[in-house]
Amino acid sequence: MKEKPIETQIKTWLRRNGAWVQKVHSGAMRKVYTRRRGVNAGFSREHWVKLADSGTPDLLACINGYFVAIEVKKDAKEIETWKRKAETDRRSIVQHAQHHAIKAAGGRVIVVCSVEGLQKALEELEILRI
């Protein structure tokens, strides 16, 4: 299964259980403005909009008063690979740095590949009270 359906399942489960959750889009997107009228009709200008910082976890949530950042991976094998690449892969390094910053600020970070994995992680952190 891909990450998107897993994210949707996690968001649905969290919202059903009273949590606030938001999907985070990182990177940048290109926006092209084209003048339709006037002296400069047809003139186009490109503009880049920066989204969240690179490495920001996929989902941000407030669960029972705790700030929880959730990184979603497609399966357990990908989680293990991601952990091993923490020191060599640029993306993994940036993600781990973001996770460290969140933890240093008092937040919690969870890396999961299913709703069941999320439930287990929340129980271990003593956040889940359902």
C-alpha positions as semicolon CSV with decimal commas, in nm:
position;residue;x (nm);y (nm);z (nm)
1;M;0,000;0,000;0,000
2;K;0,120;0,353;-0,072
3;E;0,161;0,624;0,192
4;K;-0,143;0,831;0,086
5;P;-0,412;0,571;0,177
6;I;-0,234;0,501;0,507
7;E;-0,227;0,875;0,586
8;T;-0,600;0,896;0,509
9;Q;-0,677;0,602;0,739
10;I;-0,469;0,755;1,019
11;K;-0,631;1,099;0,980
12;T;-0,979;0,944;0,983
13;W;-0,902;0,735;1,294
14;L;-0,751;1,030;1,481
15;R;-1,043;1,261;1,399
16;R;-1,296;0,996;1,506
17;N;-1,116;0,979;1,838
18;G;-1,123;1,354;1,903
19;A;-0,776;1,455;1,784
20;W;-0,684;1,752;1,566
21;V;-0,472;1,642;1,269
22;Q;-0,334;1,821;0,964
23;K;-0,151;1,691;0,655
24;V;0,170;1,883;0,585
25;H;0,290;1,947;0,232
26;S;0,659;2,032;0,211
27;G;0,884;2,156;-0,064
28;A;0,775;2,426;-0,310
29;M;0,524;2,476;-0,586
30;R;0,541;2,686;-0,899
31;K;0,272;2,940;-0,975
32;V;0,256;3,116;-1,313
33;Y;0,072;3,447;-1,339
34;T;-0,038;3,555;-1,686
35;R;-0,179;3,901;-1,755
36;R;-0,501;3,870;-1,948
37;R;-0,571;4,238;-2,027
38;G;-0,401;4,570;-2,062
39;V;-0,068;4,683;-2,199
40;N;0,120;4,371;-2,092
41;A;-0,145;4,117;-2,196
42;G;0,008;3,775;-2,242
43;F;0,304;3,854;-2,018
44;S;0,376;3,566;-1,779
45;R;0,564;3,572;-1,454
46;E;0,674;3,268;-1,259
47;H;0,652;3,268;-0,882
48;W;0,763;2,994;-0,640
49;V;0,577;2,939;-0,315
50;K;0,764;2,763;-0,034
51;L;0,554;2,515;0,157
52;A;0,668;2,352;0,484
53;D;1,039;2,303;0,547
54;S;1,199;1,989;0,406
55;G;1,186;1,696;0,644
56;T;0,868;1,811;0,819
57;P;0,667;1,501;0,920
58;D;0,366;1,403;0,708
59;L;0,102;1,469;0,973
60;L;0,086;1,706;1,270
61;A;-0,163;1,625;1,544
62;C;-0,278;1,730;1,888
63;I;-0,387;1,419;2,075
64;N;-0,519;1,449;2,431
65;G;-0,319;1,769;2,477
66;Y;0,007;1,633;2,331
67;F;0,172;1,763;2,014
68;V;0,252;1,460;1,799
69;A;0,432;1,462;1,465
70;I;0,361;1,151;1,258
71;E;0,589;1,029;0,981
72;V;0,408;0,775;0,761
73;K;0,595;0,504;0,573
74;K;0,437;0,250;0,337
75;D;0,548;-0,061;0,529
76;A;0,768;-0,188;0,813
77;K;1,050;-0,267;0,570
78;E;1,061;0,098;0,459
79;I;1,075;0,211;0,824
80;E;1,381;-0,010;0,885
81;T;1,549;0,110;0,564
82;W;1,478;0,472;0,661
83;K;1,635;0,419;1,005
84;R;1,948;0,265;0,850
85;K;1,985;0,554;0,602
86;A;1,974;0,814;0,881
87;E;2,344;0,895;0,843
88;T;2,390;0,868;0,466
89;D;2,072;0,965;0,278
90;R;2,014;1,343;0,257
91;R;1,635;1,317;0,293
92;S;1,662;1,087;0,593
93;I;1,920;1,316;0,756
94;V;1,689;1,618;0,716
95;Q;1,388;1,422;0,850
96;H;1,584;1,299;1,151
97;A;1,702;1,655;1,221
98;Q;1,341;1,778;1,214
99;H;1,237;1,495;1,446
100;H;1,514;1,586;1,688
101;A;1,405;1,953;1,686
102;I;1,042;1,856;1,758
103;K;1,150;1,633;2,047
104;A;1,379;1,905;2,183
105;A;1,081;2,142;2,187
106;G;0,876;1,894;2,392
107;G;0,677;1,731;2,110
108;R;0,649;1,364;2,030
109;V;0,745;1,198;1,701
110;I;0,605;0,869;1,577
111;V;0,705;0,677;1,262
112;V;0,433;0,433;1,158
113;C;0,300;0,231;0,865
114;S;-0,057;0,159;0,987
115;V;-0,334;0,269;1,222
116;E;-0,250;-0,028;1,444
117;G;0,113;0,084;1,462
118;L;-0,005;0,433;1,558
119;Q;-0,230;0,294;1,833
120;K;0,056;0,087;1,973
121;A;0,299;0,383;1,965
122;L;0,046;0,612;2,136
123;E;-0,014;0,352;2,408
124;E;0,363;0,319;2,464
125;L;0,391;0,698;2,498
126;E;0,090;0,694;2,733
127;I;-0,094;0,942;2,509
128;L;-0,382;0,718;2,405
129;R;-0,678;0,730;2,645
130;I;-0,970;0,577;2,459
